[in-house]
Amino acid sequence: MLASAQRQFTLQKAWRNALPTLRCQLLGKPLPASEKATICTSTIFPPLAVLWHHIVRQCLGDRAEIVIFDCAGTLDPTSVPGATVQRFLNVRHATKIDLWLKKTLQHRKVAWICDDDVFPVNAKVFEVISREFAHPKTATVSFRPRAWWHFEIGRREYQPSGSYCLVINRQIFTEEGLSAQPTDGNTHPTHTGKIWTRYDTLDKANETLIKRGFRCTIAPEKERSECIVGFNGTSIAALLLNRFCSADALLSYLHAVTSSQWTGNVFPRCLSALLTADIVRDLYCRVTGEPWQELHLPAKADLMELRTKAEPHLSPSHGLAEIDATEKRLHNILSIKNDAHVG
């Protein structure tokens, strides 16, 4: 179902983004040289991008430039002031990362790749980046690594850096001839009991860098929790809202899910994404002062009823406590700004 929703979304949005994508690839110019960090994200969920931009600007100020690839084709650039917005086809994330690394940021020392539901919320992140890149062999610094498998290289274990919030030494990456593309052939151990045969986005490059003697650093957990807060899989909500013609149709579909299906993987991810979208709805209104006009997202009370029905059947790996904690933290971050303004 999710794969079908992904294809439907991509095809429906292509008419808005095909020509801008072609222009970007053929005629687009790289950003000028700058010592500032450059954070690149892509979105199929414009209200989330507006919220993400607002929080990043609040927490990091003007110490970072922001590039947003709008794969929905409906993000108003005036809603993300100061950011570079590029409409782009909803191709695989690795393709966008390769474009950022090889063209958009070719005059920049580092590239900061960040999902639009992962929020850098503490300027201490720059201290960590500077400290790690002071070592000349550091190729990447990860603030949100993968947790369900690990590399085994030369009798040592290495945690995969992931692509959710990763700062890359662009010069090393390009000189080593690497790509962010996923591929088959992953034989490294997993922690879930399931066989994992794919290298996801940037995983193969991660492995290659380690084998060639470069440092792919994972920021310590304490620093990660101080600097980064985020959700997981929020884009699924955008796919569901695009696929179903009404909130009632979406609710009917999910209320038909059986108890055994809630113990699986797909439907808990859908529920988590929709609950996150509800949080985004609240926070979007808070930062913009305007209602979010999304008629296909069920009302909060209906989503809470669905959560009550599904939650007893969810596996521990799909627990919803982390969503609640992230919501609370983001509200607290926005409250700090409001309190400072009043003071």
Contacts in CASP RR format, 6 or more apart in sequence:
PFRMAT RR
TARGET T0000
AUTHOR 0000-0000-0000
METHOD contacts of the structure
MODEL  1
MLASAQRQFTLQKAWRNALPTLRCQLLGKPLPASEKATICTSTIFPPLAV
LWHHIVRQCLGDRAEIVIFDCAGTLDPTSVPGATVQRFLNVRHATKIDLW
LKKTLQHRKVAWICDDDVFPVNAKVFEVISREFAHPKTATVSFRPRAWWH
FEIGRREYQPSGSYCLVINRQIFTEEGLSAQPTDGNTHPTHTGKIWTRYD
TLDKANETLIKRGFRCTIAPEKERSECIVGFNGTSIAALLLNRFCSADAL
LSYLHAVTSSQWTGNVFPRCLSALLTADIVRDLYCRVTGEPWQELHLPAK
ADLMELRTKAEPHLSPSHGLAEIDATEKRLHNILSIKNDAHVG
1 266 0 8 1.000
2 236 0 8 1.000
2 239 0 8 1.000
2 266 0 8 1.000
2 269 0 8 1.000
2 270 0 8 1.000
4 243 0 8 1.000
5 239 0 8 1.000
5 240 0 8 1.000
5 242 0 8 1.000
5 243 0 8 1.000
6 239 0 8 1.000
8 239 0 8 1.000
8 242 0 8 1.000
8 243 0 8 1.000
9 44 0 8 1.000
9 90 0 8 1.000
9 238 0 8 1.000
9 239 0 8 1.000
9 242 0 8 1.000
9 243 0 8 1.000
10 89 0 8 1.000
10 90 0 8 1.000
10 91 0 8 1.000
12 242 0 8 1.000
13 44 0 8 1.000
13 71 0 8 1.000
13 72 0 8 1.000
13 73 0 8 1.000
13 89 0 8 1.000
13 90 0 8 1.000
14 89 0 8 1.000
14 90 0 8 1.000
16 72 0 8 1.000
16 73 0 8 1.000
16 74 0 8 1.000
16 87 0 8 1.000
17 70 0 8 1.000
17 71 0 8 1.000
17 73 0 8 1.000
17 87 0 8 1.000
17 88 0 8 1.000
17 89 0 8 1.000
17 90 0 8 1.000
18 89 0 8 1.000
20 86 0 8 1.000
20 87 0 8 1.000
20 88 0 8 1.000
21 87 0 8 1.000
21 88 0 8 1.000
21 89 0 8 1.000
24 86 0 8 1.000
24 88 0 8 1.000
24 99 0 8 1.000
25 99 0 8 1.000
28 103 0 8 1.000
30 103 0 8 1.000
30 104 0 8 1.000
30 105 0 8 1.000
30 106 0 8 1.000
30 107 0 8 1.000
31 38 0 8 1.000
31 65 0 8 1.000
31 67 0 8 1.000
31 84 0 8 1.000
31 104 0 8 1.000
31 105 0 8 1.000
31 107 0 8 1.000
31 108 0 8 1.000
32 107 0 8 1.000
33 107 0 8 1.000
33 108 0 8 1.000
34 65 0 8 1.000
34 107 0 8 1.000
34 108 0 8 1.000
35 109 0 8 1.000
36 62 0 8 1.000
36 63 0 8 1.000
36 64 0 8 1.000
36 65 0 8 1.000
37 63 0 8 1.000
37 64 0 8 1.000
37 65 0 8 1.000
37 110 0 8 1.000
37 112 0 8 1.000
37 126 0 8 1.000
37 129 0 8 1.000
37 167 0 8 1.000
38 64 0 8 1.000
38 65 0 8 1.000
38 66 0 8 1.000
38 67 0 8 1.000
38 105 0 8 1.000
38 108 0 8 1.000
38 110 0 8 1.000
38 111 0 8 1.000
38 112 0 8 1.000
39 56 0 8 1.000
39 64 0 8 1.000
39 65 0 8 1.000
39 66 0 8 1.000
39 67 0 8 1.000
39 112 0 8 1.000
39 114 0 8 1.000
39 120 0 8 1.000
40 67 0 8 1.000
40 68 0 8 1.000
40 69 0 8 1.000
40 96 0 8 1.000
40 97 0 8 1.000
40 100 0 8 1.000
40 104 0 8 1.000
40 105 0 8 1.000
40 111 0 8 1.000
40 112 0 8 1.000
40 113 0 8 1.000
40 114 0 8 1.000
41 49 0 8 1.000
41 52 0 8 1.000
41 66 0 8 1.000
41 67 0 8 1.000
41 68 0 8 1.000
41 69 0 8 1.000
41 113 0 8 1.000
41 114 0 8 1.000
41 115 0 8 1.000
41 116 0 8 1.000
42 68 0 8 1.000
42 69 0 8 1.000
42 70 0 8 1.000
42 71 0 8 1.000
42 88 0 8 1.000
42 93 0 8 1.000
42 96 0 8 1.000
42 116 0 8 1.000
43 49 0 8 1.000
43 52 0 8 1.000
43 68 0 8 1.000
43 69 0 8 1.000
43 70 0 8 1.000
43 71 0 8 1.000
43 72 0 8 1.000
43 75 0 8 1.000
43 116 0 8 1.000
43 235 0 8 1.000
44 71 0 8 1.000
44 72 0 8 1.000
44 90 0 8 1.000
44 235 0 8 1.000
44 238 0 8 1.000
44 239 0 8 1.000
45 72 0 8 1.000
45 116 0 8 1.000
45 234 0 8 1.000
45 235 0 8 1.000
45 237 0 8 1.000
45 238 0 8 1.000
45 277 0 8 1.000
45 280 0 8 1.000
46 70 0 8 1.000
46 72 0 8 1.000
46 73 0 8 1.000
46 74 0 8 1.000
46 75 0 8 1.000
46 76 0 8 1.000
46 79 0 8 1.000
47 280 0 8 1.000
47 281 0 8 1.000
47 284 0 8 1.000
47 292 0 8 1.000
47 294 0 8 1.000
48 116 0 8 1.000
48 117 0 8 1.000
48 234 0 8 1.000
48 238 0 8 1.000
48 280 0 8 1.000
48 284 0 8 1.000
49 68 0 8 1.000
49 70 0 8 1.000
49 75 0 8 1.000
49 80 0 8 1.000
49 116 0 8 1.000
50 75 0 8 1.000
50 79 0 8 1.000
50 80 0 8 1.000
50 284 0 8 1.000
50 287 0 8 1.000
50 288 0 8 1.000
51 280 0 8 1.000
51 283 0 8 1.000
51 284 0 8 1.000
51 287 0 8 1.000
52 116 0 8 1.000
52 117 0 8 1.000
52 119 0 8 1.000
53 66 0 8 1.000
53 68 0 8 1.000
53 79 0 8 1.000
53 80 0 8 1.000
53 83 0 8 1.000
54 287 0 8 1.000
55 119 0 8 1.000
55 121 0 8 1.000
55 287 0 8 1.000
55 330 0 8 1.000
55 333 0 8 1.000
55 334 0 8 1.000
56 64 0 8 1.000
56 66 0 8 1.000
56 119 0 8 1.000
56 120 0 8 1.000
57 66 0 8 1.000
58 333 0 8 1.000
58 334 0 8 1.000
58 337 0 8 1.000
59 119 0 8 1.000
59 120 0 8 1.000
59 121 0 8 1.000
59 122 0 8 1.000
59 123 0 8 1.000
59 333 0 8 1.000
60 120 0 8 1.000
60 123 0 8 1.000
60 125 0 8 1.000
60 126 0 8 1.000
61 123 0 8 1.000
63 123 0 8 1.000
63 126 0 8 1.000
64 112 0 8 1.000
64 120 0 8 1.000
65 84 0 8 1.000
66 80 0 8 1.000
66 82 0 8 1.000
66 83 0 8 1.000
66 84 0 8 1.000
67 83 0 8 1.000
67 84 0 8 1.000
67 86 0 8 1.000
67 100 0 8 1.000
67 104 0 8 1.000
68 75 0 8 1.000
68 80 0 8 1.000
68 83 0 8 1.000
68 84 0 8 1.000
68 85 0 8 1.000
68 86 0 8 1.000
68 116 0 8 1.000
69 86 0 8 1.000
69 87 0 8 1.000
69 88 0 8 1.000
69 96 0 8 1.000
70 85 0 8 1.000
70 86 0 8 1.000
70 87 0 8 1.000
70 88 0 8 1.000
71 87 0 8 1.000
71 88 0 8 1.000
71 89 0 8 1.000
71 90 0 8 1.000
72 90 0 8 1.000
72 238 0 8 1.000
73 87 0 8 1.000
75 85 0 8 1.000
75 87 0 8 1.000
77 83 0 8 1.000
77 85 0 8 1.000
79 288 0 8 1.000
88 96 0 8 1.000
92 181 0 8 1.000
92 182 0 8 1.000
92 201 0 8 1.000
93 163 0 8 1.000
93 180 0 8 1.000
93 201 0 8 1.000
94 163 0 8 1.000
94 179 0 8 1.000
94 180 0 8 1.000
94 181 0 8 1.000
94 182 0 8 1.000
94 201 0 8 1.000
94 202 0 8 1.000
95 180 0 8 1.000
95 181 0 8 1.000
97 113 0 8 1.000
97 163 0 8 1.000
97 180 0 8 1.000
97 201 0 8 1.000
97 202 0 8 1.000
98 179 0 8 1.000
98 180 0 8 1.000
98 181 0 8 1.000
100 111 0 8 1.000
100 113 0 8 1.000
101 111 0 8 1.000
101 168 0 8 1.000
101 170 0 8 1.000
101 173 0 8 1.000
101 174 0 8 1.000
101 180 0 8 1.000
102 174 0 8 1.000
105 111 0 8 1.000
105 170 0 8 1.000
106 170 0 8 1.000
106 174 0 8 1.000
108 170 0 8 1.000
109 169 0 8 1.000
109 170 0 8 1.000
109 171 0 8 1.000
110 129 0 8 1.000
110 133 0 8 1.000
110 167 0 8 1.000
110 168 0 8 1.000
110 169 0 8 1.000
110 170 0 8 1.000
111 167 0 8 1.000
111 168 0 8 1.000
111 170 0 8 1.000
111 173 0 8 1.000
112 165 0 8 1.000
112 166 0 8 1.000
112 167 0 8 1.000
112 168 0 8 1.000
113 163 0 8 1.000
113 165 0 8 1.000
113 166 0 8 1.000
113 167 0 8 1.000
113 168 0 8 1.000
113 202 0 8 1.000
114 120 0 8 1.000
114 164 0 8 1.000
114 165 0 8 1.000
114 166 0 8 1.000
115 163 0 8 1.000
115 164 0 8 1.000
115 165 0 8 1.000
116 234 0 8 1.000
116 235 0 8 1.000
117 230 0 8 1.000
117 231 0 8 1.000
117 232 0 8 1.000
117 233 0 8 1.000
117 234 0 8 1.000
117 235 0 8 1.000
117 276 0 8 1.000
118 143 0 8 1.000
118 144 0 8 1.000
118 164 0 8 1.000
118 165 0 8 1.000
118 228 0 8 1.000
118 229 0 8 1.000
118 230 0 8 1.000
118 231 0 8 1.000
119 228 0 8 1.000
119 229 0 8 1.000
119 230 0 8 1.000
119 330 0 8 1.000
120 143 0 8 1.000
120 165 0 8 1.000
120 227 0 8 1.000
120 228 0 8 1.000
121 227 0 8 1.000
121 228 0 8 1.000
121 229 0 8 1.000
121 329 0 8 1.000
121 333 0 8 1.000
122 226 0 8 1.000
122 227 0 8 1.000
124 223 0 8 1.000
124 226 0 8 1.000
124 227 0 8 1.000
125 143 0 8 1.000
125 227 0 8 1.000
125 228 0 8 1.000
128 141 0 8 1.000
128 143 0 8 1.000
128 219 0 8 1.000
128 223 0 8 1.000
128 227 0 8 1.000
129 141 0 8 1.000
129 167 0 8 1.000
132 138 0 8 1.000
132 141 0 8 1.000
132 215 0 8 1.000
132 217 0 8 1.000
132 219 0 8 1.000
133 141 0 8 1.000
133 167 0 8 1.000
133 169 0 8 1.000
135 215 0 8 1.000
137 213 0 8 1.000
137 214 0 8 1.000
137 215 0 8 1.000
138 169 0 8 1.000
138 214 0 8 1.000
138 215 0 8 1.000
138 217 0 8 1.000
139 168 0 8 1.000
139 169 0 8 1.000
139 172 0 8 1.000
139 173 0 8 1.000
139 209 0 8 1.000
139 214 0 8 1.000
139 215 0 8 1.000
139 216 0 8 1.000
140 161 0 8 1.000
140 166 0 8 1.000
140 167 0 8 1.000
140 168 0 8 1.000
140 169 0 8 1.000
140 206 0 8 1.000
140 209 0 8 1.000
140 215 0 8 1.000
140 216 0 8 1.000
140 217 0 8 1.000
141 166 0 8 1.000
141 167 0 8 1.000
141 217 0 8 1.000
141 219 0 8 1.000
142 161 0 8 1.000
142 162 0 8 1.000
142 165 0 8 1.000
142 166 0 8 1.000
142 167 0 8 1.000
142 216 0 8 1.000
142 217 0 8 1.000
142 218 0 8 1.000
142 219 0 8 1.000
143 165 0 8 1.000
143 166 0 8 1.000
143 167 0 8 1.000
143 219 0 8 1.000
143 223 0 8 1.000
143 224 0 8 1.000
143 227 0 8 1.000
143 228 0 8 1.000
144 162 0 8 1.000
144 164 0 8 1.000
144 165 0 8 1.000
144 166 0 8 1.000
144 224 0 8 1.000
144 228 0 8 1.000
145 159 0 8 1.000
145 160 0 8 1.000
145 161 0 8 1.000
145 162 0 8 1.000
145 218 0 8 1.000
146 159 0 8 1.000
146 160 0 8 1.000
146 161 0 8 1.000
146 162 0 8 1.000
146 200 0 8 1.000
146 203 0 8 1.000
147 159 0 8 1.000
147 191 0 8 1.000
148 190 0 8 1.000
148 191 0 8 1.000
148 192 0 8 1.000
148 196 0 8 1.000
149 160 0 8 1.000
149 186 0 8 1.000
149 188 0 8 1.000
149 189 0 8 1.000
149 190 0 8 1.000
149 191 0 8 1.000
149 192 0 8 1.000
149 196 0 8 1.000
150 157 0 8 1.000
150 158 0 8 1.000
150 159 0 8 1.000
150 160 0 8 1.000
150 188 0 8 1.000
150 189 0 8 1.000
150 191 0 8 1.000
151 157 0 8 1.000
151 158 0 8 1.000
151 159 0 8 1.000
151 160 0 8 1.000
151 188 0 8 1.000
151 206 0 8 1.000
151 207 0 8 1.000
151 210 0 8 1.000
152 188 0 8 1.000
152 189 0 8 1.000
153 207 0 8 1.000
153 210 0 8 1.000
153 211 0 8 1.000
158 210 0 8 1.000
158 216 0 8 1.000
159 218 0 8 1.000
160 203 0 8 1.000
160 206 0 8 1.000
161 202 0 8 1.000
161 206 0 8 1.000
161 216 0 8 1.000
161 218 0 8 1.000
162 200 0 8 1.000
162 201 0 8 1.000
162 202 0 8 1.000
162 203 0 8 1.000
162 206 0 8 1.000
163 180 0 8 1.000
163 200 0 8 1.000
163 201 0 8 1.000
163 202 0 8 1.000
165 228 0 8 1.000
166 202 0 8 1.000
172 209 0 8 1.000
172 214 0 8 1.000
173 205 0 8 1.000
173 209 0 8 1.000
176 208 0 8 1.000
176 209 0 8 1.000
176 212 0 8 1.000
176 214 0 8 1.000
178 205 0 8 1.000
178 208 0 8 1.000
178 209 0 8 1.000
179 204 0 8 1.000
179 205 0 8 1.000
180 201 0 8 1.000
180 202 0 8 1.000
180 205 0 8 1.000
181 201 0 8 1.000
181 204 0 8 1.000
182 198 0 8 1.000
182 199 0 8 1.000
182 200 0 8 1.000
182 201 0 8 1.000
182 203 0 8 1.000
182 204 0 8 1.000
183 198 0 8 1.000
183 199 0 8 1.000
183 204 0 8 1.000
184 197 0 8 1.000
184 198 0 8 1.000
184 199 0 8 1.000
185 197 0 8 1.000
185 198 0 8 1.000
185 199 0 8 1.000
186 196 0 8 1.000
186 197 0 8 1.000
186 198 0 8 1.000
186 199 0 8 1.000
186 203 0 8 1.000
187 197 0 8 1.000
188 196 0 8 1.000
190 196 0 8 1.000
192 317 0 8 1.000
199 207 0 8 1.000
206 216 0 8 1.000
209 216 0 8 1.000
210 216 0 8 1.000
219 227 0 8 1.000
229 326 0 8 1.000
229 329 0 8 1.000
229 330 0 8 1.000
229 333 0 8 1.000
230 326 0 8 1.000
231 272 0 8 1.000
231 276 0 8 1.000
231 279 0 8 1.000
231 323 0 8 1.000
231 326 0 8 1.000
232 272 0 8 1.000
232 322 0 8 1.000
233 269 0 8 1.000
233 272 0 8 1.000
233 273 0 8 1.000
233 276 0 8 1.000
234 273 0 8 1.000
234 276 0 8 1.000
234 277 0 8 1.000
234 280 0 8 1.000
235 273 0 8 1.000
236 269 0 8 1.000
236 270 0 8 1.000
236 272 0 8 1.000
236 273 0 8 1.000
237 273 0 8 1.000
237 274 0 8 1.000
237 276 0 8 1.000
237 277 0 8 1.000
237 280 0 8 1.000
237 297 0 8 1.000
238 277 0 8 1.000
240 250 0 8 1.000
240 270 0 8 1.000
240 273 0 8 1.000
240 274 0 8 1.000
241 250 0 8 1.000
241 277 0 8 1.000
241 294 0 8 1.000
241 296 0 8 1.000
241 297 0 8 1.000
242 296 0 8 1.000
244 250 0 8 1.000
244 253 0 8 1.000
244 296 0 8 1.000
245 296 0 8 1.000
246 295 0 8 1.000
246 296 0 8 1.000
247 295 0 8 1.000
247 296 0 8 1.000
247 297 0 8 1.000
247 298 0 8 1.000
247 299 0 8 1.000
247 302 0 8 1.000
250 274 0 8 1.000
250 296 0 8 1.000
250 298 0 8 1.000
251 298 0 8 1.000
251 302 0 8 1.000
251 306 0 8 1.000
254 267 0 8 1.000
254 270 0 8 1.000
254 271 0 8 1.000
254 274 0 8 1.000
254 306 0 8 1.000
255 306 0 8 1.000
255 309 0 8 1.000
257 267 0 8 1.000
257 310 0 8 1.000
259 313 0 8 1.000
260 313 0 8 1.000
261 267 0 8 1.000
262 268 0 8 1.000
262 310 0 8 1.000
262 313 0 8 1.000
262 314 0 8 1.000
263 313 0 8 1.000
263 314 0 8 1.000
263 315 0 8 1.000
264 315 0 8 1.000
264 318 0 8 1.000
265 318 0 8 1.000
267 310 0 8 1.000
268 310 0 8 1.000
268 314 0 8 1.000
268 315 0 8 1.000
268 318 0 8 1.000
268 319 0 8 1.000
269 318 0 8 1.000
271 306 0 8 1.000
271 307 0 8 1.000
271 310 0 8 1.000
271 320 0 8 1.000
272 318 0 8 1.000
272 320 0 8 1.000
272 323 0 8 1.000
274 297 0 8 1.000
274 298 0 8 1.000
274 303 0 8 1.000
274 306 0 8 1.000
275 303 0 8 1.000
275 307 0 8 1.000
275 320 0 8 1.000
275 323 0 8 1.000
276 323 0 8 1.000
277 294 0 8 1.000
277 297 0 8 1.000
278 297 0 8 1.000
278 300 0 8 1.000
278 303 0 8 1.000
279 323 0 8 1.000
279 326 0 8 1.000
279 327 0 8 1.000
279 330 0 8 1.000
280 292 0 8 1.000
281 292 0 8 1.000
281 294 0 8 1.000
281 297 0 8 1.000
283 330 0 8 1.000
283 331 0 8 1.000
283 334 0 8 1.000
284 292 0 8 1.000
285 291 0 8 1.000
285 292 0 8 1.000
286 334 0 8 1.000
287 334 0 8 1.000
298 306 0 8 1.000
307 320 0 8 1.000
311 319 0 8 1.000
311 320 0 8 1.000
314 320 0 8 1.000
END
